Every structure is written in structure tokens, then in C-alpha cells.
Amino acid sequence: MNPVIRRVTEKIVERSKPTRSLYLERIASAHTDCVSRAALGCSNLAHAMAAETQNEKTAFADLKTPDIGIVTAYNDMLSAHQPYAAYPPLIKRVLTDAGATGQVAGGVPAMCDGVTQSQPGMELSLFSRDTIAMSAGIALSHNVFDGVLFLGVCDKIVPGLFISAMAFGHLPAVFVPAGPMPSGISNAEKAAVRQEYARGRVDKAVLLETEAASYHSCGTCTFYGTANSNQMLMEIMGLHLPGSSFVNTDTPLREALTAEAARRIAVMARNRDSRTGIGRLIDERSFVNAIVGLMATGGSTNHTLHLVAMARAAGIALEWDDFDAISSVTPLLCRMYPNGTADVNHFRDAGGMSLVIRELLGAGLLHESVETIVGRGLSQYTKVPRLDQTGLHFVEGDIRSRNPEVIASVASPFSPEGGLALLEGNLGRSVIKVSALKPEQLRIEAEAVVFESQEALQTAFKAGELERDFIAVVRFQGPKADGMPELHGLMPPLGVLQDKGFRVGIVTDGRMSGASGKVPSAIHMSPEAAAGGLLSKVRDGDRILLDVREKRLELLVDADELSRREPAVPDLSKNRHGFGRELFTMMRRNVGSAETGATIFDAVGEERA
């Protein structure tokens, strides 16, 4: 085992002892106290099975046949989730054949960040994660289920479902992916047209035609953003079937994998004891493996928030320092857009998750002896699914890359360190995605130009006011201010300026997500401006140093001068209503910092006081 990985794991275990012990006690109590439909009265049971067929009612009433809850994020506006419409009938048929029953326990909201980018609805995006967790909690509160299948793919949905799964950690659970759409036009072509539109050289009709040729069918978007980072995480944490994350939707193999997931949960539920619950299956080592996978693949910066919140729900205390230490010894093995031209289909065809896991296991960077839904040992995830006339089989995957420009080896990585880094200084702490940065972008010292929205920056760009070196400070974008929206609208204009030869960067308490990386971006600044962070005192013309190699982020202004400055007080009234934002006042008031996961829950899932 790599000594740094070992030490980080030991630190997490030690740091987590009080909350992890409490969490395990709670799920053990839930198991031994017969939390199941056997505790229900006849009227309760009658309501629960009223809509079932007679055969299902008979099986349900004997109290011995496992009943599986299906929690689904289906809607047909998210391309990634549209395929889930067909999953419950298939799952129920397979469960019946496996000697179990299944019920759709409930649905959870699932918004599309691609639709809400740069729109008011984006201010609800991060809050949707904890809303999803609570919604799934309501779905499972009926106390009739012996296991759970979670159907979700995209950005906040999988983390939200995971948090709920931990609240019901005494139950076995399997996460069921839906797969990516086939490849459309290249990501490079899409990005080029976006920048041409930002320059005013093509009109909206051309841009829409290009975007529609990229996002063109059902299935997950194919760039390596938060949604596909979710799928990587669920596989490397052992919660998907091996090799199932990136099998295309609406294919025979995809259907066979969904059926196998149903059979797997039936077995787990039938053999249910305190060890098969997802809350015990997942431990500190599982999260270390997740962070290693995130770094090795150049995954989404959003997971510096989500993994912290997910771990807290299991009583595990992750810190940004853990991410930074793991990144320092984890080689970057993958090049996928926005860190390269390939998409997740090219990644799968180059060897995919099985090859990445094989490489990382061989280098001692992953904990092998973890529990997974297919049994002990992450080495089972070096296998890939194959479908032939005799059925579904799992066979050993590639031992070397089929495309070294997409997946490299540990011996010859794209970078000796992972895709993310932690920056610290008098401004606070932030994270930066470095996997797509060029060497000359790793250190920038320039004057600040301060904005309090991405729209204000876009206006200045269109007016020709930004034709110079500068660092854009985009503040009051944190969770307490306006829900911490993704600021994708910054990328096209700043990308244009960078391509012109100007040295530009971003410092913000907002998010950039998995589609960021081309422009140096210190994001998730904590403390945020609305919580008294020094970001609120930055003025136009102040010099800022952003140095990735030294891991420094400094406002180069005399301390005495800063002490005399009053913090900016923005007008956030426009962010408080419309598009449902008035319904989330409680969340803005109670949300924690980015560094603690930007969640309304305290450790082990309790609501923040």
C-alpha cells in the first residue's frame, strides 16, 4: 500500500471514531430492532400491498419474501434519466423470478443542470442534493423494504441518493446506472463553436444546432463532468456491478445488467444480516478509493463538496486536506473532455474502469479488501460484463490501454499528480482543477477585477473592458449567498481572452463543476464572502497571487489596509424569489461551508442546528 494513502486512511479513521461509532450503533440497532414490515399491523400491511397482484400479495403477506424498494429519479427531461421509465417493470419481473417482490417506493426530484446553467433555477441546483436525500428518506420511511435499488445518474442526484442510503444503512442497496448516450459531435468542435458565439462570429441558430448534435439522445451526456464522475465513484466504491457504469443505454447489455442488479439485491436481501447493510459495507477505505479514482480520472470538482457530505452521512469525517494529500501521490491516468478530446465512450473502449482500477491496484493506491455488492475485494472490478447466447458473464478486462491517449499507465501517466489541488492563503481555502492547465498557467499574479455575478463579467467582456491580464473575482456566489450556482457562463469569454494571449484566472466562492478546467479557477472559496470571508473586501486593482505549485492563493494587500476596509454588502434580494427560490430560504440560512460539504446536515445525517 502506498504509504501516503495508508496514512491518510489512518487519519480519517482516527478522526472519524466518535461519529462513525455512533453511526454504526444506530444502524445495528435498526437491524436488531426488526425494522421491517413484520413490525406493521394488518391495516398497515393491507395499505402497503393493496395495489399488488394476488401473487405479490401472497408473497408480501408471508413476511419472509424479500420486498425491494425502488427509488427512482426518472423524468423524461433529463436525457440520462429518461431510460429509467422502463426499469421498474423489468426489475419487478426479475425480482419475481428471483423469489422476491419489488415496489416503486417513491420518486425524487432530478433537475438538469444543463438546462438551468446561467438561469435562476441554477441557484437551487446544489440544494437539490439534500432535497433528494430527504425525498428518498420519505420514500423508504414506510418500513416494508428489505433492500433498495437506487436509480439515478446525474449531478446532485447520486450524492443525494447516497446520503439517503446511509440514513437507511441497515438495508442492503445497489445503485443502478442507465448508461451514456452514443457519441455525438466532438467535444472540441462543440467548445470551438461556443467560443465563436462568445466572439459574436456565429449566431444562436448555429450554436443550437451544434449543441443539439452533442446532446442528441437519451443517456448521460458524454463529457466527463459530475454525472459521469458519479458513475465512476459508484463503481470504484463497489456499489455498481463491475463494468456497468459506461455501457450505453438502450442496448441488450444494458438491460442484462439492470436485470442482474435486481437479482443481486434479491440475494443480498434474502441473506440479510448486519454485515450486508450499505452503511457497514461502505467504510473509510471506500471513500479513500473514491478520492483516488477522482484524482486518477480528472473528475469533477463538485465532488470536493459531495464526497464530504456523503461521508458525513456515514459518520466519516473527510477534509479537503485528504483530497490534497491523495492527489499528490495519485497519477493522472485519463484524458476526457474537458481535460482532453475523448468522451466517456472512448474511455470505455480504451479499457474503462476495469483498466483504471487494475492500474491503481497494481500501484498500491487502492484498498483492495473492501466490501462491495458482489462480495469482498475490489479486484472483482477489474472484470467487465459480456453478453452472449448463454447469458451475462463477467470476464477479466484489458491489461493495457487500447488507446494510450485516453488512458495512460501508472508507469507513464499524463501527470504524476492528480487532477485537483488545494490552495490556501489569506483569502481562505479553495480547490482548483489542474488536469487541463498548461505549465505557464500554474502561476498568475495580476490585478483583481471584481464582479458579483457572472452576467456582470459577460457584460464587461462584450464592452471590450477586459482586454488585459487580470484575475476575475466573482463573489457572493457561495451557498449562503445564492445557493452556490455553477458559473459556466464565465468560461467562454475568459477562454477567448486566454486564447488571445492574456493571462486570466478566476477566484470565486461559487462552483465551476466538471466542465471547468481550461482557465485557472480557484473555486469553492471558504469562508465565502457572505459569511465574512476576506473575498468581501477585495477591490478592483488589488493584486492577487494564484500559485498552484506553491499551493498559494494570496490577496497582496497590506494587513493594516485590509483591517480598515469595510466588507462589501451586495443586494441579494433578487436571488430570494422566483423560480422556487423562496422555498429554499431555510437551506440558505442553515447550509454549512463548502469545506464541510455545503450541506444542511450535520455528521451522521442530523439536521444542522
Secondary structure, DSSP 8 states (H G I E B T S, - for coil): --HHHHHHHHHHHHHHHHHHHHHHHHHHHHHHTT-SGGGS-HHHHHHHHTTS-HHHHHHHHTS-S-EEEEEE---SSSTTTGGGGGHHHHHHHHHHHTT-EEEEEEE-----HHHHTTSGGGGGHHHHHHHHHHHHHHHHTTS--SEEEEE--STTHHHHHHHHHHHTTTS-EEEE---B----S-HHHHHHHHHHHHHTSS-HHHHHHHHHHHS-SSSB-SSSSHHHHHHHHHHHTT-S-TT-TTS-SSSHHHHHHHHHHHHHHHHHHHT--TTTSHHHHS-HHHHHHHHHHHHHHT--TTHHHHHHHHHHHTT----HHHHHHHHHH--B-B--TTSSS--HHHHHHHTHHHHHHHHHHHTT-S-SS-EETTEE-GGGGGEEEEEETTEEEEEE--SS-S-TTTB--SSS-SBSS-SEEEEEETTEEEEEE-TT--GGGSEEEEEEEEESSHHHHHHHHHTTTT-S-EEEEE-S-SHHHH---B-GGGHHHHHHHHHTT--EEEEESSB-GGG--SS-EEEEEES-GGGT-GGGG--TT-EEEEETTTTEEEE-S-HHHHHH--------GGGSSSTTGGGGHHHHHH---GGGTS-SB-GGG-B--
